[in-house]
Amino acid sequence: MPTDFAALPTTRRRFLKGTGAALAASTTGGLCLPAVAQPQEIAIISNLSNVEQRQILQRLASEYEAKSGAKIVINNMDHEAHKTAIRSYLVVGAPDICFWFSGNRMKAFVTKGLFDDISDLFAKENYKSVLGATTSAVTVDGKQYGLPMGGLLWGLFYRKDVFAEHNWTPPKTWTDFLALGEAAKSANMIPISVGTKELWPAGGWFDHMNLRINGLDKHIALMDGKVQYTDPMLTPVFDKWNDLIKAGFFSPNHSSFGWEQAGAALAQKKAAMMDLGGFVRSAFPEADLPQLAYAPFPEIVPGVARYEDFSVNSIHVPANAKNKQGARDFLAYFYRPENLGAFLAAEGAIPPRNDCPPSKDPLVNAAVEELKKVVGTSQYYDRDTDPDMAQEGMTGLQEFMVKPDRRDQILERLEKTRKRIFG
Amino acid sequence: MSRFWRRNRHWLTPVLFLLPGLILFGSVILAASVETIWISLHAWDGIGQKTWVGLANYLELADDPQFYVSLKNNVIWLLIFMLAPPVGLALALIVNQQIRGMRILKSLFFIPLVLATVTVGVVFGWVYDPNFGLLQLFFGVFGSTAPALLSDENFVTFAVAAAGLWPQIAFCMVLFLAGLNNLNDDLIAAGRVDGARGWRMLRHVVLPQLSQVGFIAIAVTVIGALRSFDMVAVMTNGGPYGSSTVLAYQMYEESIFSYRFGYGAAIATVLFVIMIAFIAWYLHGLVKAERSNA
């Protein structure tokens, strides 16, 4: 492009000079900009996908602002995207409060020194007395690194009207369970509705069978990478699971869709039961909710105590937060029984505090009652084991559910992964 | 200031014009690529310390069955996407006719270009749904059941790539339409005088003039097939059990879900090497075309 710059009008030249000056200013002067937040500002990053919960959090924040004069900024993130984002924001640009998951997922950040020790808040507010055993979900080496939020008790869900119509009862034993499955098939229903597109439901089903067959300690040993995936203790688990697959107990083509569609099949009476947490309620229309009921996963090996998956979300103060005191003050307000109770009621989760007002949701109350009979809890496959192992493991378990004949190959692959991760 | 400016403007002016682009390209593309290659030589979980592992990630990759599944799927994507330029050309020739109502038809063919790829993925996901999808309705007319394409390890990649093909065809069509509008009328008139019409006209007069556009369409399609990611993420999450992953998706899955940024970076580097071969070919073609034009 042969252009004579000398012949250009002065405006262009001025523009260029200006651009040069601006560039110079932005590269040098930009560094001097102070990155100081208001001392009385409390920044919260939430991963809440439930609209009602977001509104309640906003309401509590405004109430607290009016009371204390602090300013609260809430940033809502997409639930799945947040799982990735938290890894960078905890290091660079941490908020004062963030939502996360207790147990191993919390521990991963605690060992890297990214969550603040809030044992002082626990002591001051005397949380241990109202939390009881749930305290252990947020404890590492005797120190507390977060506040437990709502819990999800996993189990089988069914419709009361469907069971009444066919004269079925929730299965207590494995024989009951197999019989119920056959009955459902002859009634032209899918015995177990499942959608494994997002993989984790396959991991959950494995958890529940393994807990019923091998018990909690061996299950946790497997999650911690101390037991091989080719160990004979898993043979009965996969044998029994294989029987179910071969008998057509699970939704056909379950790898094409997620839990929402599987939940809809349960709501539409196309399936008899579904293995999920209390959030299955969101797949039900309001009018059908009273029909939804919970039954524990049936006993498989008699004599194995009742262990369940009970996943507990949590809320934390990042170690790099700017306003740690403000964060603690707001958390103390947020964690008051009436506030926490209102917040958790919106998602149908079980409150961790024993002094929250009783829920109006019969499902939550049933779960609270059931929880009293549970001897020990794990959290969930992808919360209990290493994330890398979880990804490989859930993919393998999904493959097993579609191609049970590849079992040996799959387990060898998982064992290879286990060895790489846990050594 | 003004004396300095007058003395140095012959080089300052182009530098200032180029600077914003160079800074962006340098930091977003070049530096990131170099850093990716650097990370691929480490074991890193994305937060903690990087541990130097040399070529261990690449050795593991060579022994990873999932990597070959992804590679094979990328080849399938590439082959299916190669349909886009010829079909796009055919459509462009059809909608370029001066017929009443052709404008509406043309805009209908434009539609997939307006939609975000994620939307296309979601819509096709519904079409393929074995319970209520359009495909099932179609098969139902004949009293049979549609195959659950997204659940079948043998069909899934073809089904996803076919969904990706739809907007790609529209894109190629637009390229060729633009090319058809720039045809040299003199050449066509001359061809007509010489008695060329129909197929001979197309083959010997029109197509040679479209060769440049065709080259761009092919190159863009190749790159589009190699970087395919969004469709896979939206429609299958790489499933069932990893049978529809492509390299870009496997990279994402390893880094984001398995927290193996070093391994993910190694996959990215392999993809980069494959792409750079195509890009070199593309640039070579472009430079050659510019020379022959000059």
Interface residues (C-beta under 8 A of the other chain):
Chain A: F5 R13 L16 K17 T19 G20 L23 T84 R87 S88 L90 V91 K112 L114 T196 K197 E198 L199 P252 N253 H254 S255 S256 F257 Q261 P387 D388 Q391 E392 T395 G396 Q398 E399 V402 R413
Chain B: M1 W5 R9 H10 L12 T13 L16 F17 L19 P20 G46 I47 G48 P65 Y128 D129 P130 N131 A148 L150 S151 E153 T236 N237 G239 P240 Y241 G242 E253 I256 F257 S258 Y259 R260
